[in-house]
Amino acid sequence: LASAQPADTYQVVHTYPHDAQAFTQGLIYLDGHLYESTGLNGHSSLRMDDLETGRILQFQDVPSKYFAEGLTEWGSTLVQLTWKTHVALVYDRFSFRFLRTLPFPGEGWGLTRDGAHLILSDGTAQLRFLDPATFREVRRITVKDHG
């Protein structure tokens, strides 16, 4: 039986205001602003927030059939996962104009990127590396602890 990894400690050095009705699922900090994907059945959104004041600078409702999850940027776009509806929503990062959907199999939980791929978490130990243009899987890795 492998021993548990030790927990790191932390210290809160500052707090920032935030909309208590926003259930953050994805969050990125880019060009001095927070970009936030909020998820709630029938009430998901995409937001750009001012970090210091918590004021919402841009807002886009997500259609009620989607429960929004992870979020990342790719060039001049924002890519927002949906939880169980098997699509990612792509927006223009500057205007929040909806551009297109990208289908994918399984659930969408978390989304990030490296220099070449989008990286999707579906809540399992698998991380899927996706082509950013097509959302097709290029490869996957299994996250492990102690082997």
N, C-alpha and C positions, 0 to 999 in steps of 0.2 A: 504494500500500500504506500503510495507516494505521499509525502508530507505536503501540506498546503503551503503555497507561496506566502511569504510574509507580506503583510499589508503595509503600504507606504503611509506615512503620516502627511498631514497637510496643515496649512495655516491660511485662514481667510485674511487677505491683505486689503481688500476693498469690496464693496458691494455696489451694484448698479440697479436702478429702478427697472422694473419689468412689468408688463401687463399680466396680472394674476389670472386672467381668463384665457391666456394663450398657453396651450399645452405644447411646449417645444419638443419637436421630434428631430429636427435637423437644424444646425446652427453653424454658420461660418462668419469669420471676420475678414473683411476685404475692403481695402481702400478707405479705412476709417469708419466703416459702418458694419453693423450686424445684419446678416441676411438670415432669416428665420423661416423654417417650415413648421407650421403648427398643425397638429392633427387632432380632430375630434369628429365623431360621426356627424356628418351633415354640416360641419362648420370648420373645415380646414382652410388654411390660408398660406400665402407667401407674403413676407413682410421685409422691409428694410427699416431698421430701427437706428435711432441715434443712441449710441452706447451711454453717453453721459446723462441724458435726460430720460431715456426710455421712450421718447416720442416716436410714433410711427411716421416715417417719412414717405414710404410708399406701401401700398397694400393691394393685394390681389386675392379675391375670393377664389377658392378652388371649388369646382363643381361638386355638389353635395354627394354624388355617387362615389367620390374618392375620399379616402382617409389618407392624408398626406403624412409622409415619413421623412426619410433622409434627404439631404440637400447638399449639393456641391456646385462649384462653378466650373465651366469649361469654356475658356476663351471669353467671348462676349455673351455667353448664355449661362443660365441657371438651370440645373437639372434636378427635379424634385421627384422622389420616389412616391409611389402609392403602396399601401400595405398589402391588400389582397386582390386588387383589380388588375395586376399584371402589366401595368404600364408606368412609364416615367413621363413626366410632363416637362417640356422644354420651353423656357421663356427667354426673351431678350433681357439681359441683365440690367439694362439702363432704363427701359420703358416698362418692363414687366409684361410686355405683349406676349401672349401665348403664341408659340411657334408650331409645335407638333407634339405628338405622343410617340414614344418608343416602347414597343412591346418587349416583355421579358417573362420567362417562366418563373413560377414560385412567388413567394412573398418578398416585399421590399421593406427592409428595416433601416439600414444605414448605407450611406453613400459617401465616398471620398474619391480621390484621384492621385495618380502619380504623374509623371511627365508624359506618359504615353497612353494610359488607360483610365477608365472609371473603375472603381472597385466597389462592388456591391456585397453587403451582408444581408443574409436572409434569415438570421436568427439561429442558424446552425453553425457548426465549426468550419463550414466552407466559406471562403472568400472567392468571389468570381471577378475576374478581370475582364472588362468589356471594351469592345471597340467603341469609342465615343460617337462615331458617326452613325453606326448601325445598332448599337447596344447588343451586338452578338458576342457571345462568350468566346474569349481567346484562350484562356486557361483558368485553372482554379487551384487554390492551395487549401490544405487543411490546417487549421490552427490547433496546436497541441501544447500541452504542458508536461514536462518530464518525458519527452519522447512522443 
